């Protein structure tokens, strides 16, 4: 950042630029965009657990156990 940039106030962006009533209107909606029948993880614990395991395996980071080989980069 240059010295000239430090003197200027930063422009408000996103939610900070909205008026409070507009922010409340958006916040009120919460997760309403997804119908209840589509929220399968909330209803099926086993499905959520298996999806979490699948994501953990794909992340290449967590879940390694002692003695397992790691792929060479």
PDB file with SEQRES, HELIX, SHEET and CRYST1 records, atoms N, CA, C and O in Angstrom:
SEQRES   1 A   73  UNK UNK UNK UNK UNK UNK UNK UNK UNK UNK UNK UNK UNK          
SEQRES   2 A   73  UNK UNK UNK UNK UNK UNK UNK UNK UNK UNK UNK UNK UNK          
SEQRES   3 A   73  UNK UNK UNK UNK UNK UNK UNK UNK UNK UNK UNK UNK UNK          
SEQRES   4 A   73  UNK UNK UNK UNK UNK UNK UNK UNK UNK UNK UNK UNK UNK          
SEQRES   5 A   73  UNK UNK UNK UNK UNK UNK UNK UNK UNK UNK UNK UNK UNK          
SEQRES   6 A   73  UNK UNK UNK UNK UNK UNK UNK UNK                              
HELIX    1 AA1 UNK A    3  UNK A    7  1                                   5    
HELIX    2 AA2 UNK A   14  UNK A   17  5                                   4    
HELIX    3 AA3 UNK A   20  UNK A   29  1                                  10    
HELIX    4 AA4 UNK A   36  UNK A   38  5                                   3    
HELIX    5 AA5 UNK A   40  UNK A   43  1                                   4    
HELIX    6 AA6 UNK A   45  UNK A   58  1                                  14    
CRYST1    1.000    1.000    1.000  90.00  90.00  90.00 P 1           1          
ATOM      1  N   UNK A   1       0.843  -1.171   0.000  1.00  0.00           N  
ATOM      2  CA  UNK A   1       0.000   0.000   0.000  1.00  0.00           C  
ATOM      3  C   UNK A   1       0.887   1.232   0.000  1.00  0.00           C  
ATOM      4  O   UNK A   1       1.826   1.325   0.790  1.00  0.00           O  
ATOM      5  N   UNK A   2       0.593   2.175  -0.883  1.00  0.00           N  
ATOM      6  CA  UNK A   2       1.404   3.381  -0.951  1.00  0.00           C  
ATOM      7  C   UNK A   2       0.942   4.391   0.096  1.00  0.00           C  
ATOM      8  O   UNK A   2      -0.124   4.241   0.694  1.00  0.00           O  
ATOM      9  N   UNK A   3       1.751   5.409   0.305  1.00  0.00           N  
ATOM     10  CA  UNK A   3       1.424   6.448   1.290  1.00  0.00           C  
ATOM     11  C   UNK A   3       0.143   7.176   0.894  1.00  0.00           C  
ATOM     12  O   UNK A   3      -0.664   7.517   1.758  1.00  0.00           O  
ATOM     13  N   UNK A   4      -0.051   7.418  -0.396  1.00  0.00           N  
ATOM     14  CA  UNK A   4      -1.254   8.110  -0.860  1.00  0.00           C  
ATOM     15  C   UNK A   4      -2.511   7.306  -0.542  1.00  0.00           C  
ATOM     16  O   UNK A   4      -3.546   7.890  -0.220  1.00  0.00           O  
ATOM     17  N   UNK A   5      -2.443   5.981  -0.626  1.00  0.00           N  
ATOM     18  CA  UNK A   5      -3.589   5.127  -0.320  1.00  0.00           C  
ATOM     19  C   UNK A   5      -3.935   5.163   1.160  1.00  0.00           C  
ATOM     20  O   UNK A   5      -5.104   5.010   1.513  1.00  0.00           O  
ATOM     21  N   UNK A   6      -2.970   5.358   2.023  1.00  0.00           N  
ATOM     22  CA  UNK A   6      -3.218   5.363   3.459  1.00  0.00           C  
ATOM     23  C   UNK A   6      -3.983   6.609   3.897  1.00  0.00           C  
ATOM     24  O   UNK A   6      -4.707   6.560   4.891  1.00  0.00           O  
ATOM     25  N   UNK A   7      -3.842   7.710   3.188  1.00  0.00           N  
ATOM     26  CA  UNK A   7      -4.505   8.953   3.553  1.00  0.00           C  
ATOM     27  C   UNK A   7      -5.989   8.958   3.191  1.00  0.00           C  
ATOM     28  O   UNK A   7      -6.777   9.653   3.833  1.00  0.00           O  
ATOM     29  N   UNK A   8      -6.376   8.200   2.180  1.00  0.00           N  
ATOM     30  CA  UNK A   8      -7.767   8.178   1.725  1.00  0.00           C  
ATOM     31  C   UNK A   8      -8.600   7.248   2.596  1.00  0.00           C  
ATOM     32  O   UNK A   8      -8.141   6.159   2.941  1.00  0.00           O  
ATOM     33  N   UNK A   9      -9.815   7.652   2.958  1.00  0.00           N  
ATOM     34  CA  UNK A   9     -10.689   6.721   3.680  1.00  0.00           C  
ATOM     35  C   UNK A   9     -11.145   5.618   2.727  1.00  0.00           C  
ATOM     36  O   UNK A   9     -11.353   5.864   1.539  1.00  0.00           O  
ATOM     37  N   UNK A  10     -11.296   4.419   3.246  1.00  0.00           N  
ATOM     38  CA  UNK A  10     -11.713   3.295   2.404  1.00  0.00           C  
ATOM     39  C   UNK A  10     -13.210   3.357   2.148  1.00  0.00           C  
ATOM     40  O   UNK A  10     -13.988   3.728   3.027  1.00  0.00           O  
ATOM     41  N   UNK A  11     -13.600   2.993   0.951  1.00  0.00           N  
ATOM     42  CA  UNK A  11     -15.021   2.981   0.592  1.00  0.00           C  
ATOM     43  C   UNK A  11     -15.698   1.787   1.261  1.00  0.00           C  
ATOM     44  O   UNK A  11     -15.115   0.708   1.365  1.00  0.00           O  
ATOM     45  N   UNK A  12     -16.916   1.990   1.704  1.00  0.00           N  
ATOM     46  CA  UNK A  12     -17.661   0.893   2.314  1.00  0.00           C  
ATOM     47  C   UNK A  12     -18.171  -0.010   1.209  1.00  0.00           C  
ATOM     48  O   UNK A  12     -18.631   0.463   0.170  1.00  0.00           O  
ATOM     49  N   UNK A  13     -18.089  -1.318   1.439  1.00  0.00           N  
ATOM     50  CA  UNK A  13     -18.485  -2.284   0.427  1.00  0.00           C  
ATOM     51  C   UNK A  13     -19.418  -3.316   1.032  1.00  0.00           C  
ATOM     52  O   UNK A  13     -19.463  -3.476   2.252  1.00  0.00           O  
ATOM     53  N   UNK A  14     -20.159  -4.012   0.194  1.00  0.00           N  
ATOM     54  CA  UNK A  14     -21.011  -5.099   0.640  1.00  0.00           C  
ATOM     55  C   UNK A  14     -22.060  -4.659   1.644  1.00  0.00           C  
ATOM     56  O   UNK A  14     -22.740  -3.650   1.453  1.00  0.00           O  
ATOM     57  N   UNK A  15     -22.183  -5.443   2.735  1.00  0.00           N  
ATOM     58  CA  UNK A  15     -23.190  -5.140   3.745  1.00  0.00           C  
ATOM     59  C   UNK A  15     -22.924  -3.805   4.433  1.00  0.00           C  
ATOM     60  O   UNK A  15     -23.867  -3.134   4.852  1.00  0.00           O  
ATOM     61  N   UNK A  16     -21.687  -3.415   4.557  1.00  0.00           N  
ATOM     62  CA  UNK A  16     -21.356  -2.150   5.212  1.00  0.00           C  
ATOM     63  C   UNK A  16     -21.917  -0.965   4.438  1.00  0.00           C  
ATOM     64  O   UNK A  16     -22.213   0.071   5.032  1.00  0.00           O  
ATOM     65  N   UNK A  17     -22.068  -1.097   3.132  1.00  0.00           N  
ATOM     66  CA  UNK A  17     -22.569   0.001   2.310  1.00  0.00           C  
ATOM     67  C   UNK A  17     -24.098   0.065   2.300  1.00  0.00           C  
ATOM     68  O   UNK A  17     -24.669   1.066   1.866  1.00  0.00           O  
ATOM     69  N   UNK A  18     -24.767  -0.996   2.774  1.00  0.00           N  
ATOM     70  CA  UNK A  18     -26.229  -1.025   2.761  1.00  0.00           C  
ATOM     71  C   UNK A  18     -26.800  -0.268   3.954  1.00  0.00           C  
ATOM     72  O   UNK A  18     -26.153  -0.122   4.991  1.00  0.00           O  
ATOM     73  N   UNK A  19     -28.013   0.202   3.779  1.00  0.00           N  
ATOM     74  CA  UNK A  19     -28.663   0.833   4.922  1.00  0.00           C  
ATOM     75  C   UNK A  19     -29.120  -0.263   5.894  1.00  0.00           C  
ATOM     76  O   UNK A  19     -29.334  -1.400   5.473  1.00  0.00           O  
ATOM     77  N   UNK A  20     -29.270   0.052   7.165  1.00  0.00           N  
ATOM     78  CA  UNK A  20     -29.593  -0.966   8.177  1.00  0.00           C  
ATOM     79  C   UNK A  20     -30.883  -1.728   7.893  1.00  0.00           C  
ATOM     80  O   UNK A  20     -30.973  -2.919   8.193  1.00  0.00           O  
ATOM     81  N   UNK A  21     -31.877  -1.065   7.323  1.00  0.00           N  
ATOM     82  CA  UNK A  21     -33.140  -1.755   7.039  1.00  0.00           C  
ATOM     83  C   UNK A  21     -32.944  -2.836   5.986  1.00  0.00           C  
ATOM     84  O   UNK A  21     -33.519  -3.919   6.101  1.00  0.00           O  
ATOM     85  N   UNK A  22     -32.151  -2.565   4.973  1.00  0.00           N  
ATOM     86  CA  UNK A  22     -31.871  -3.557   3.921  1.00  0.00           C  
ATOM     87  C   UNK A  22     -31.105  -4.740   4.504  1.00  0.00           C  
ATOM     88  O   UNK A  22     -31.376  -5.886   4.146  1.00  0.00           O  
ATOM     89  N   UNK A  23     -30.147  -4.477   5.403  1.00  0.00           N  
ATOM     90  CA  UNK A  23     -29.392  -5.568   6.055  1.00  0.00           C  
ATOM     91  C   UNK A  23     -30.331  -6.446   6.870  1.00  0.00           C  
ATOM     92  O   UNK A  23     -30.223  -7.672   6.830  1.00  0.00           O  
ATOM     93  N   UNK A  24     -31.258  -5.826   7.613  1.00  0.00           N  
ATOM     94  CA  UNK A  24     -32.214  -6.601   8.417  1.00  0.00           C  
ATOM     95  C   UNK A  24     -33.112  -7.447   7.527  1.00  0.00           C  
ATOM     96  O   UNK A  24     -33.430  -8.585   7.872  1.00  0.00           O  
ATOM     97  N   UNK A  25     -33.526  -6.901   6.380  1.00  0.00           N  
ATOM     98  CA  UNK A  25     -34.384  -7.629   5.455  1.00  0.00           C  
ATOM     99  C   UNK A  25     -33.681  -8.896   4.955  1.00  0.00           C  
ATOM    100  O   UNK A  25     -34.294  -9.961   4.878  1.00  0.00           O  
ATOM    101  N   UNK A  26     -32.416  -8.778   4.622  1.00  0.00           N  
ATOM    102  CA  UNK A  26     -31.652  -9.932   4.143  1.00  0.00           C  
ATOM    103  C   UNK A  26     -31.426 -10.931   5.278  1.00  0.00           C  
ATOM    104  O   UNK A  26     -31.569 -12.137   5.077  1.00  0.00           O  
ATOM    105  N   UNK A  27     -31.078 -10.443   6.455  1.00  0.00           N  
ATOM    106  CA  UNK A  27     -30.807 -11.318   7.593  1.00  0.00           C  
ATOM    107  C   UNK A  27     -32.056 -12.084   8.018  1.00  0.00           C  
ATOM    108  O   UNK A  27     -31.962 -13.231   8.455  1.00  0.00           O  
ATOM    109  N   UNK A  28     -33.213 -11.461   7.893  1.00  0.00           N  
ATOM    110  CA  UNK A  28     -34.469 -12.101   8.274  1.00  0.00           C  
ATOM    111  C   UNK A  28     -34.720 -13.359   7.457  1.00  0.00           C  
ATOM    112  O   UNK A  28     -35.334 -14.307   7.947  1.00  0.00           O  
ATOM    113  N   UNK A  29     -34.251 -13.373   6.222  1.00  0.00           N  
ATOM    114  CA  UNK A  29     -34.476 -14.527   5.348  1.00  0.00           C  
ATOM    115  C   UNK A  29     -33.667 -15.743   5.792  1.00  0.00           C  
ATOM    116  O   UNK A  29     -34.086 -16.878   5.564  1.00  0.00           O  
ATOM    117  N   UNK A  30     -32.535 -15.524   6.411  1.00  0.00           N  
ATOM    118  CA  UNK A  30     -31.728 -16.621   6.940  1.00  0.00           C  
ATOM    119  C   UNK A  30     -31.507 -17.731   5.925  1.00  0.00           C  
ATOM    120  O   UNK A  30     -31.003 -17.488   4.829  1.00  0.00           O  
ATOM    121  N   UNK A  31     -31.885 -18.949   6.291  1.00  0.00           N  
ATOM    122  CA  UNK A  31     -31.732 -20.101   5.394  1.00  0.00           C  
ATOM    123  C   UNK A  31     -33.017 -20.450   4.686  1.00  0.00           C  
ATOM    124  O   UNK A  31     -33.193 -21.591   4.259  1.00  0.00           O  
ATOM    125  N   UNK A  32     -33.916 -19.503   4.549  1.00  0.00           N  
ATOM    126  CA  UNK A  32     -35.231 -19.781   3.984  1.00  0.00           C  
ATOM    127  C   UNK A  32     -35.197 -20.147   2.511  1.00  0.00           C  
ATOM    128  O   UNK A  32     -36.195 -20.639   1.984  1.00  0.00           O  
ATOM    129  N   UNK A  33     -34.089 -19.926   1.837  1.00  0.00           N  
ATOM    130  CA  UNK A  33     -34.041 -20.216   0.409  1.00  0.00           C  
ATOM    131  C   UNK A  33     -34.030 -21.716   0.121  1.00  0.00           C  
ATOM    132  O   UNK A  33     -34.298 -22.130  -1.007  1.00  0.00           O  
ATOM    133  N   UNK A  34     -33.724 -22.527   1.121  1.00  0.00           N  
ATOM    134  CA  UNK A  34     -33.678 -23.977   0.933  1.00  0.00           C  
ATOM    135  C   UNK A  34     -34.914 -24.588   1.610  1.00  0.00           C  
ATOM    136  O   UNK A  34     -35.085 -24.454   2.821  1.00  0.00           O  
ATOM    137  N   UNK A  35     -35.776 -25.261   0.829  1.00  0.00           N  
ATOM    138  CA  UNK A  35     -36.960 -25.860   1.434  1.00  0.00           C  
ATOM    139  C   UNK A  35     -36.592 -26.994   2.393  1.00  0.00           C  
ATOM    140  O   UNK A  35     -35.556 -27.637   2.226  1.00  0.00           O  
ATOM    141  N   UNK A  36     -37.415 -27.231   3.366  1.00  0.00           N  
ATOM    142  CA  UNK A  36     -37.147 -28.228   4.396  1.00  0.00           C  
ATOM    143  C   UNK A  36     -36.852 -29.619   3.862  1.00  0.00           C  
ATOM    144  O   UNK A  36     -35.986 -30.314   4.394  1.00  0.00           O  
ATOM    145  N   UNK A  37     -37.561 -30.036   2.817  1.00  0.00           N  
ATOM    146  CA  UNK A  37     -37.343 -31.397   2.286  1.00  0.00           C  
ATOM    147  C   UNK A  37     -35.978 -31.545   1.613  1.00  0.00           C  
ATOM    148  O   UNK A  37     -35.525 -32.666   1.381  1.00  0.00           O  
ATOM    149  N   UNK A  38     -35.321 -30.432   1.300  1.00  0.00           N  
ATOM    150  CA  UNK A  38     -33.995 -30.482   0.680  1.00  0.00           C  
ATOM    151  C   UNK A  38     -32.872 -30.482   1.713  1.00  0.00           C  
ATOM    152  O   UNK A  38     -31.711 -30.684   1.356  1.00  0.00           O  
ATOM    153  N   UNK A  39     -33.195 -30.259   2.985  1.00  0.00           N  
ATOM    154  CA  UNK A  39     -32.182 -30.223   4.033  1.00  0.00           C  
ATOM    155  C   UNK A  39     -31.963 -31.625   4.578  1.00  0.00           C  
ATOM    156  O   UNK A  39     -32.293 -31.913   5.729  1.00  0.00           O  
ATOM    157  N   UNK A  40     -31.410 -32.487   3.751  1.00  0.00           N  
ATOM    158  CA  UNK A  40     -31.305 -33.900   4.097  1.00  0.00           C  
ATOM    159  C   UNK A  40     -30.345 -34.171   5.255  1.00  0.00           C  
ATOM    160  O   UNK A  40     -30.570 -35.104   6.026  1.00  0.00           O  
ATOM    161  N   UNK A  41     -29.284 -33.378   5.396  1.00  0.00           N  
ATOM    162  CA  UNK A  41     -28.335 -33.631   6.477  1.00  0.00           C  
ATOM    163  C   UNK A  41     -28.965 -33.377   7.837  1.00  0.00           C  
ATOM    164  O   UNK A  41     -28.594 -34.027   8.815  1.00  0.00           O  
ATOM    165  N   UNK A  42     -29.891 -32.463   7.920  1.00  0.00           N  
ATOM    166  CA  UNK A  42     -30.550 -32.174   9.184  1.00  0.00           C  
ATOM    167  C   UNK A  42     -31.441 -33.330   9.615  1.00  0.00           C  
ATOM    168  O   UNK A  42     -31.705 -33.502  10.805  1.00  0.00           O  
ATOM    169  N   UNK A  43     -31.898 -34.112   8.665  1.00  0.00           N  
ATOM    170  CA  UNK A  43     -32.808 -35.217   8.966  1.00  0.00           C  
ATOM    171  C   UNK A  43     -32.099 -36.561   9.056  1.00  0.00           C  
ATOM    172  O   UNK A  43     -32.572 -37.459   9.753  1.00  0.00           O  
ATOM    173  N   UNK A  44     -30.988 -36.714   8.375  1.00  0.00           N  
ATOM    174  CA  UNK A  44     -30.325 -38.024   8.291  1.00  0.00           C  
ATOM    175  C   UNK A  44     -28.883 -37.916   8.777  1.00  0.00           C  
ATOM    176  O   UNK A  44     -27.992 -37.507   8.032  1.00  0.00           O  
ATOM    177  N   UNK A  45     -28.671 -38.284  10.023  1.00  0.00           N  
ATOM    178  CA  UNK A  45     -27.347 -38.175  10.646  1.00  0.00           C  
ATOM    179  C   UNK A  45     -26.301 -39.040   9.941  1.00  0.00           C  
ATOM    180  O   UNK A  45     -25.154 -38.624   9.775  1.00  0.00           O  
ATOM    181  N   UNK A  46     -26.700 -40.245   9.527  1.00  0.00           N  
ATOM    182  CA  UNK A  46     -25.752 -41.143   8.855  1.00  0.00           C  
ATOM    183  C   UNK A  46     -25.306 -40.577   7.509  1.00  0.00           C  
ATOM    184  O   UNK A  46     -24.139 -40.699   7.137  1.00  0.00           O  
ATOM    185  N   UNK A  47     -26.228 -39.963   6.786  1.00  0.00           N  
ATOM    186  CA  UNK A  47     -25.886 -39.348   5.502  1.00  0.00           C  
ATOM    187  C   UNK A  47     -24.890 -38.208   5.710  1.00  0.00           C  
ATOM    188  O   UNK A  47     -23.935 -38.062   4.947  1.00  0.00           O  
ATOM    189  N   UNK A  48     -25.119 -37.404   6.747  1.00  0.00           N  
ATOM    190  CA  UNK A  48     -24.205 -36.300   7.047  1.00  0.00           C  
ATOM    191  C   UNK A  48     -22.828 -36.833   7.435  1.00  0.00           C  
ATOM    192  O   UNK A  48     -21.813 -36.278   7.016  1.00  0.00           O  
ATOM    193  N   UNK A  49     -22.783 -37.889   8.217  1.00  0.00           N  
ATOM    194  CA  UNK A  49     -21.507 -38.464   8.646  1.00  0.00           C  
ATOM    195  C   UNK A  49     -20.730 -39.021   7.458  1.00  0.00           C  
ATOM    196  O   UNK A  49     -19.517 -38.832   7.359  1.00  0.00           O  
ATOM    197  N   UNK A  50     -21.429 -39.705   6.558  1.00  0.00           N  
ATOM    198  CA  UNK A  50     -20.724 -40.278   5.404  1.00  0.00           C  
ATOM    199  C   UNK A  50     -20.217 -39.177   4.471  1.00  0.00           C  
ATOM    200  O   UNK A  50     -19.137 -39.300   3.894  1.00  0.00           O  
ATOM    201  N   UNK A  51     -20.990 -38.111   4.325  1.00  0.00           N  
ATOM    202  CA  UNK A  51     -20.539 -36.986   3.491  1.00  0.00           C  
ATOM    203  C   UNK A  51     -19.320 -36.319   4.120  1.00  0.00           C  
ATOM    204  O   UNK A  51     -18.395 -35.926   3.409  1.00  0.00           O  
ATOM    205  N   UNK A  52     -19.309 -36.189   5.430  1.00  0.00           N  
ATOM    206  CA  UNK A  52     -18.157 -35.616   6.118  1.00  0.00           C  
ATOM    207  C   UNK A  52     -16.912 -36.463   5.954  1.00  0.00           C  
ATOM    208  O   UNK A  52     -15.817 -35.941   5.751  1.00  0.00           O  
ATOM    209  N   UNK A  53     -17.083 -37.770   6.043  1.00  0.00           N  
ATOM    210  CA  UNK A  53     -15.951 -38.681   5.841  1.00  0.00           C  
ATOM    211  C   UNK A  53     -15.411 -38.557   4.426  1.00  0.00           C  
ATOM    212  O   UNK A  53     -14.200 -38.484   4.216  1.00  0.00           O  
ATOM    213  N   UNK A  54     -16.327 -38.534   3.449  1.00  0.00           N  
ATOM    214  CA  UNK A  54     -15.922 -38.423   2.052  1.00  0.00           C  
ATOM    215  C   UNK A  54     -15.151 -37.118   1.816  1.00  0.00           C  
ATOM    216  O   UNK A  54     -14.132 -37.117   1.125  1.00  0.00           O  
ATOM    217  N   UNK A  55     -15.631 -36.015   2.384  1.00  0.00           N  
ATOM    218  CA  UNK A  55     -14.938 -34.738   2.241  1.00  0.00           C  
ATOM    219  C   UNK A  55     -13.584 -34.747   2.921  1.00  0.00           C  
ATOM    220  O   UNK A  55     -12.622 -34.175   2.408  1.00  0.00           O  
ATOM    221  N   UNK A  56     -13.504 -35.395   4.073  1.00  0.00           N  
ATOM    222  CA  UNK A  56     -12.231 -35.486   4.789  1.00  0.00           C  
ATOM    223  C   UNK A  56     -11.197 -36.283   4.019  1.00  0.00           C  
ATOM    224  O   UNK A  56     -10.014 -35.944   4.017  1.00  0.00           O  
ATOM    225  N   UNK A  57     -11.643 -37.334   3.371  1.00  0.00           N  
ATOM    226  CA  UNK A  57     -10.720 -38.144   2.566  1.00  0.00           C  
ATOM    227  C   UNK A  57     -10.229 -37.357   1.356  1.00  0.00           C  
ATOM    228  O   UNK A  57      -9.072 -37.480   0.956  1.00  0.00           O  
ATOM    229  N   UNK A  58     -11.101 -36.560   0.786  1.00  0.00           N  
ATOM    230  CA  UNK A  58     -10.752 -35.799  -0.411  1.00  0.00           C  
ATOM    231  C   UNK A  58      -9.880 -34.592  -0.098  1.00  0.00           C  
ATOM    232  O   UNK A  58      -9.220 -34.059  -0.990  1.00  0.00           O  
ATOM    233  N   UNK A  59      -9.867 -34.149   1.168  1.00  0.00           N  
ATOM    234  CA  UNK A  59      -9.154 -32.914   1.498  1.00  0.00           C  
ATOM    235  C   UNK A  59      -7.639 -33.076   1.531  1.00  0.00           C  
ATOM    236  O   UNK A  59      -6.916 -32.080   1.503  1.00  0.00           O  
ATOM    237  N   UNK A  60      -7.156 -34.284   1.588  1.00  0.00           N  
ATOM    238  CA  UNK A  60      -5.721 -34.577   1.596  1.00  0.00           C  
ATOM    239  C   UNK A  60      -5.011 -33.989   2.810  1.00  0.00           C  
ATOM    240  O   UNK A  60      -3.800 -33.774   2.758  1.00  0.00           O  
ATOM    241  N   UNK A  61      -5.704 -33.733   3.863  1.00  0.00           N  
ATOM    242  CA  UNK A  61      -5.048 -33.121   5.003  1.00  0.00           C  
ATOM    243  C   UNK A  61      -5.289 -33.882   6.284  1.00  0.00           C  
ATOM    244  O   UNK A  61      -4.342 -34.351   6.917  1.00  0.00           O  
ATOM    245  N   UNK A  62      -6.502 -34.007   6.663  1.00  0.00           N  
ATOM    246  CA  UNK A  62      -6.824 -34.608   7.946  1.00  0.00           C  
ATOM    247  C   UNK A  62      -7.018 -36.102   7.839  1.00  0.00           C  
ATOM    248  O   UNK A  62      -7.108 -36.666   6.748  1.00  0.00           O  
ATOM    249  N   UNK A  63      -7.079 -36.720   8.986  1.00  0.00           N  
ATOM    250  CA  UNK A  63      -7.416 -38.130   9.035  1.00  0.00           C  
ATOM    251  C   UNK A  63      -6.286 -39.087   8.774  1.00  0.00           C  
ATOM    252  O   UNK A  63      -6.523 -40.294   8.725  1.00  0.00           O  
ATOM    253  N   UNK A  64      -5.082 -38.624   8.606  1.00  0.00           N  
ATOM    254  CA  UNK A  64      -3.971 -39.554   8.402  1.00  0.00           C  
ATOM    255  C   UNK A  64      -3.657 -40.241   9.713  1.00  0.00           C  
ATOM    256  O   UNK A  64      -3.650 -39.613  10.772  1.00  0.00           O  
ATOM    257  N   UNK A  65      -3.404 -41.509   9.636  1.00  0.00           N  
ATOM    258  CA  UNK A  65      -3.095 -42.270  10.845  1.00  0.00           C  
ATOM    259  C   UNK A  65      -1.622 -42.597  10.883  1.00  0.00           C  
ATOM    260  O   UNK A  65      -0.945 -42.602   9.855  1.00  0.00           O  
ATOM    261  N   UNK A  66      -1.139 -42.866  12.060  1.00  0.00           N  
ATOM    262  CA  UNK A  66       0.267 -43.198  12.236  1.00  0.00           C  
ATOM    263  C   UNK A  66       0.603 -44.432  11.416  1.00  0.00           C  
ATOM    264  O   UNK A  66      -0.129 -45.422  11.427  1.00  0.00           O  
ATOM    265  N   UNK A  67       1.717 -44.357  10.706  1.00  0.00           N  
ATOM    266  CA  UNK A  67       2.172 -45.493   9.916  1.00  0.00           C  
ATOM    267  C   UNK A  67       1.693 -45.473   8.474  1.00  0.00           C  
ATOM    268  O   UNK A  67       2.182 -46.256   7.660  1.00  0.00           O  
ATOM    269  N   UNK A  68       0.762 -44.610   8.136  1.00  0.00           N  
ATOM    270  CA  UNK A  68       0.303 -44.536   6.749  1.00  0.00           C  
ATOM    271  C   UNK A  68       1.313 -43.790   5.912  1.00  0.00           C  
ATOM    272  O   UNK A  68       1.938 -42.836   6.375  1.00  0.00           O  
ATOM    273  N   UNK A  69       1.470 -44.229   4.679  1.00  0.00           N  
ATOM    274  CA  UNK A  69       2.378 -43.553   3.757  1.00  0.00           C  
ATOM    275  C   UNK A  69       1.685 -42.323   3.193  1.00  0.00           C  
ATOM    276  O   UNK A  69       0.481 -42.343   2.937  1.00  0.00           O  
ATOM    277  N   UNK A  70       2.440 -41.264   3.001  1.00  0.00           N  
ATOM    278  CA  UNK A  70       1.900 -40.068   2.353  1.00  0.00           C  
ATOM    279  C   UNK A  70       2.450 -39.992   0.941  1.00  0.00           C  
ATOM    280  O   UNK A  70       3.611 -40.327   0.709  1.00  0.00           O  
ATOM    281  N   UNK A  71       1.628 -39.554  -0.008  1.00  0.00           N  
ATOM    282  CA  UNK A  71       2.106 -39.458  -1.401  1.00  0.00           C  
ATOM    283  C   UNK A  71       3.199 -38.405  -1.528  1.00  0.00           C  
ATOM    284  O   UNK A  71       3.132 -37.342  -0.911  1.00  0.00           O  
ATOM    285  N   UNK A  72       4.200 -38.716  -2.335  1.00  0.00           N  
ATOM    286  CA  UNK A  72       5.287 -37.780  -2.585  1.00  0.00           C  
ATOM    287  C   UNK A  72       4.815 -36.682  -3.518  1.00  0.00           C  
ATOM    288  O   UNK A  72       4.106 -36.959  -4.485  1.00  0.00           O  
ATOM    289  N   UNK A  73       5.193 -35.447  -3.250  1.00  0.00           N  
ATOM    290  CA  UNK A  73       4.793 -34.318  -4.115  1.00  0.00           C  
ATOM    291  C   UNK A  73       5.745 -34.161  -5.256  1.00  0.00           C  
ATOM    292  O   UNK A  73       5.573 -33.268  -6.086  1.00  0.00           O  
TER     293      UNK A  73                                                      
END                                                                             
